[in-house]
Amino acid sequence: MADSPTDMIIIGAGIAGLAAGCYAQMNGYRTRIFELHNQPGGLCTAWERRGYIFDGCIHYLFGSAPGQPFYNLWQELGAIQGRQFVHHEELMRLTEPSGKTLIVYSDPDRLEAHLTAISPSDRRLIHAFCAGIREFTNFDLSLLQQKPKVLMSPLDWVHLSLKVLPFLCPLARWGTLSAQEFANYFKSPFLRRAIPQMFAWSSIPVMVGMSLLAYMHNQNAGFPIGGSLTFARAIEQRYRQLGGTIDYEAQVERILVQRNRAIGVRLYSNEEYFAKRVISACDGRSTIFNMLGGQYSTPRIKRCYNGHLPVHSQLQVSLGVNRNLSHQPHWVTYLLNKPVIVAGEKRYEISVKHYCFDPSLAPAGKSVVVVMLTTPYQYWQRIYGRSIYNAEQIQESGILIDRLEQVYPGIKADIEFVDVATPLSYERYTGNWQGSSCGWLLTKQTLPLMINGLRKTLPGLRNFYLIGQWVQPGGSLPVVAMSGRNIVQQICHEDRKVFRATLPE
């Protein structure tokens, strides 16, 4: 089946694809998005089960405060107009069986006093850490994403350098230090154990965690009421209002190429659609090695997907609980003396989060509780498609629920629904390689890639572009949305058009 050509075909209706579609439409291009799922958002999603809404993405959103970095981006995309945000005074708590607890306050003064009370002998190290958070409250992370690097003039580089210059020392100091390495400097055994888990994974650069706390302190990292899917649907609505078209349950099998020029796509239904340009906003590995057959790969690209770069696969156990937990801290990581075995691995910590701060996610008087763990993709892949896969999900959720019973006595009897999402669940519903929830895992090794990004084009292939978390590591929503914005800036430059960004009427 042939269709009248559009200016751009976009593969994937995640945040990157929707953003690219919005900015393309703003600049007079006719676009069409093909999405394998039946709803927008990609990894920015949630799912409803018996009146409970289980959120699978947003913990905090950079750009939630007027005048702060990334706020204008979300305004242009129609994502935050009229939306309420919850701003937490603490990121999370970490507690060991003895009851000793680290509260990760977003206020650096409060955090410094709390950490010093826990370990006075670490006073100097604590002061340096909290001083770094104070410095990052003035750092605009969006500066690194404002314009495609290929379009920056020498004067642009000068302006960027002048703005970044005051932060070079803290960037160099804290960007090359992982949370685990930082923890090793502490004298307190408790802090040495707790700090590696303070920002979700131990290999994360300390600078990233500091920036998060700085933005939380500025009230620029809030949680949008309604959650991830509601947020994504707002951008979808903006795209449609701009005249864009989305085809759902329309999975692309092949990117059509003629004389080394991308000319369209073929769906698994064998329908073919044509366009002047093709933008892939979906899984990078599938795009390069399946949809394009590996024809335009390079040794560097192959290294990225052969284990050279780490990915983030996770297990999420979501519970609908007939109990009001709003009086409890919203996010606690429990440090265990004796490990639990989950998916074949010993786990000495369990992270538990409830969403009572957003009353739209559960019936009145009830709570959504989520347990999140990193997990090996290969473990779940080995048993997928066999009866043991479902049994294993039940077993692992039971193990975690038993641990919760020790912390919240009687909660097992209050659980009304259990939902388990493994890396195979994410891979099945989003197409992301190894079920990665944020593309490449952000570590001090991949941090330079977040700043510089990977190539958005493939050698030898014209009129084709890559955007999203696989070419802009970091996995955060503003970063992938900016990748959609930037690619349209680049295309406008190629067409000698002035790039325009407008606000919804």
Secondary structure as UniProt FT lines:
FT   STRAND          6..11
FT   HELIX           15..26
FT   TURN            27..28
FT   STRAND          31..34
FT   TURN            42..43
FT   STRAND          46..49
FT   TURN            50..51
FT   STRAND          52..55
FT   STRAND          61..62
FT   TURN            66..67
FT   TURN            69..70
FT   HELIX           71..76
FT   TURN            77..78
FT   TURN            81..82
FT   STRAND          85..86
FT   STRAND          90..95
FT   TURN            97..98
FT   STRAND          101..105
FT   HELIX           108..118
FT   HELIX           120..122
FT   HELIX           123..136
FT   TURN            137..138
FT   HELIX           141..145
FT   HELIX           149..151
FT   HELIX           154..164
FT   HELIX           165..167
FT   HELIX           168..175
FT   HELIX           179..183
FT   TURN            184..185
FT   HELIX           189..194
FT   HELIX           195..197
FT   TURN            198..199
FT   TURN            202..203
FT   HELIX           206..217
FT   TURN            218..219
FT   STRAND          221..224
FT   TURN            225..226
FT   HELIX           227..241
FT   TURN            242..243
FT   STRAND          245..247
FT   STRAND          252..258
FT   TURN            259..260
FT   STRAND          261..267
FT   TURN            268..269
FT   STRAND          272..280
FT   HELIX           284..285
FT   HELIX           286..291
FT   TURN            293..296
FT   HELIX           299..303
FT   HELIX           304..308
FT   STRAND          314..321
FT   TURN            326..327
FT   STRAND          331..342
FT   TURN            343..344
FT   STRAND          345..354
FT   TURN            356..357
FT   HELIX           359..361
FT   TURN            364..365
FT   STRAND          367..374
FT   HELIX           377..383
FT   TURN            384..385
FT   HELIX           387..407
FT   TURN            409..410
FT   HELIX           411..414
FT   STRAND          415..421
FT   HELIX           423..430
FT   HELIX           433..435
FT   TURN            444..446
FT   HELIX           447..452
FT   TURN            459..460
FT   STRAND          464..466
FT   TURN            469..471
FT   TURN            473..474
FT   HELIX           477..494
FT   TURN            495..496
//
